[in-house]
């Protein structure tokens, strides 16, 4: 092959490799499991909350592909500079979700066969915690346990909740628990309590003064906006 013919071929191969690196693809469960050793990736379960609670991969975030509003909201908090690995029950929903995320500029890899293939391979899952729901009477007691109580309905697997965590940690660092108290409620467990309080999305924060609800918001704030929300009387 002449050099004149070889150069375009090399350019084509390099472009093809770059395209694969940008768009990602599919991996079988064994290759997918090995790839998860990279702690810089973002692992996303696109099944429903109920399916997620029945067993999920360790460290996974959750955003329901069938609830498009929730999915778009939660995935908007993912880091576009980090790879996303997705899975569902059998691979269909996660394949569609992967295409959507790629259209938003993410590099995405889908697990072929989903949780069904993972289970057939005998690989481990994390299950539901089995933690009982909080009774309303106990919740009311907690809201009166300090002059100012902030209730955080969130979850470890919720992307915007994780985004808020360092803001909350920094805020509470120099606060006396006797004056300002942060009460965390697991949004994956407290479904009955959330329904009774009208909490429909995560994270939701409710601010109480002397046991009386003052205000609430759902979503993410930076440190300055959070301080203003807590301390300004509006």
N, C-alpha and C positions, 0 to 999 in steps of 0.2 A: 504494500500500500504506500502510495506517495505521501510526502509530507503535506502536500496541498489538500489531500483527502483526509489525512489523519487529524489535522487541526480542527476542522468543523466537528468531527466525531468526538474529540475530547471536550469541546465546548458543550456539545449536546449532553454528554454523560455528566459533566459537572453541573449543568443546569438542572438535569433530572434529579441528581442527588440533593441539591439545594431545595428543590421543590418538595421532595419527600421529607426533608428535615423540617420544612416549614409547616406542612400540612399534617404530618403524623400519619397514623394508619391504624392497623389492628395487630394485636398480639394475642397468642394463645395464653392460657392461664399460667403456664410455667414461665414463659418469657415475661408476662405481665408481673408475676410475683417477684421475679428477679429485679425488674426495673424499679419496683417499689423500694428497693434498698437506697435509692437516691432520695435523701430527705428534703431535697429542694423542690420536688414535684408537688402538685396539688391533686389530691385524690377525691373524685366526685362520684357519689352514688346518686343516680337520677331516678330512682324508684320513689314510690310514695313513702310517707312517714311510717305507715303501718308495716310495709315491707322492710324498710330500714330497721325498724325496731325488732323484727324477727331474726335479724342477724346481718352483719355488715363487715366489710373489711376494716381492719384496724386503722384508725386515723382518718377515716373517710368523712368528708363533708356531705351534706345532703341537700338536694334541690330537685323537687318533683317536676319531671319533664312534662307530665300531663297537666300540671297547673302552670300554664305559661307565664302568668303574671308573677307568681312566686319564683319560678325558674329565672326569669330575666332579672328580678330584683336581687336574688342571692348571688347569681353568677356575676353581676355587675361589680361585686366586691372582690372577685378573684384578681390575682396579680397577672396581668397580661405578659409579663416578662418571664414567667415560670410555666413550665409544661403542665398540662392538665391530663390526667389519666381518668377515664370515665368507665362506668359499668352499670348494667341494670340486671334484670332477671335472666334474659336469654340473649341480649345483644342488640335487639331492634331499637328500643327507645334510646339507648346510649349512642347508637350509630347516628340517629337523627340529631340528638343533642350535640354530638361531636361536630357534625356538619354546621350546626348553628354557631357553635363557639369558634370554629375555624373562620366563619364569615365575619366574626368580630375580631379576628387577628390572633387568636390563640393557637398554639401548637398543641394538638390533641391526639391522644392515643386511646383507642377503644379496646376493651377486653372482649375478645371473641367468645361467644357462648355465655357470657355473663355469669351470674351467681350459680346458675344451674350447672355449668361446666366446672366452676370452682368447687362446688359440692361433690360432683362426680369424681373429681381428682383427690378428694379427701383433704382439702386444704382448710385451715382454721378460719373461723368467723368470730367476731365479737357479737354477743347477744344483748338483749334488753337487760337493764340493771335489776329488774324485779323490785325496784324501790316503790313503796306504796305512795299513793297520792296524798297531798296535804289536805287535811280537813279544813273547811272554811273557818271554823272556830279557831284553829291554830293559826291560820293565815291572819285573821283579825288581831290575834294576840301579838303576832310579829309586827304588824303595822303600828302597834302602840308601844313597842319596846324601846323607842328613843323619840326625842322631840321631832326629829326629821328622819324618815325612813324612805329609802329608795328601793323599790322592788324591781328586780331585773328578771324578766321572763326571757330566757335565752337557752342556748344549747351549744355544746362543744362542736357539734357537726354543722352548725349554721354559719356560713361565711361572714355575714355582717356582724354576727355576735362575736366572732373571733377578732374582727377588726376593732370592735369596741373595747375588748378586754384590756389592752394596755392603757387606754384612756381611763377606764374605771380603776385599774390598779394604781396609776399615778395619782388620781383624785383622792383615793382613800388612804394613801400612804401617810399623810399627816393629819388625818381626821380621827377624833376620838369617837369610839364606837358608842359611847354614852350620849353623844350629841347628834352625830350623823351615822346612820347604820345602813349598810347595803345588804339586802336580803336577796339571795339568788334562788330562782325557781326554775327547775328543769322543764323546758318547753316540750320535751319528749315524753314527760311523765304526767305533768299537771294539766291534762286535757280537760277534765271536768271543771277544775278551778278556773282555767282560762275561759272556758265557755261562760261560766257564771259572771265573770268580770268583763266580758266583751273583748277579750284579748284574742285577736285572730292572726297575728303575724309576729315573727321573731326578728330581732329583739324588740320587746316593748318594755318601756320603763314607766313606772307609776310612782309619783312623789306624794308622800303623806306627811302632813303636819299634825302632830298630836292625834294620830289615828284617823284623820280625815283626808280623803283624797283631794289633792290640790290641783294636779295636772298630770298629763301623760304624753308620751310621744313614742312613735315606732320608727326605728331606723338607726342611723349613725350620725354622730356629731364629733367634731374635733374637740380638743381639750378646752379651748377658749369658749366655744359654743356650749359645751357641756356645763362648764362652771356657770355661765350666764343662765342657762336653763334651770339649774338647781337653785341658784341664789336670788335671781330677779323675781320679784312678785309681779306676775302678770295674770 
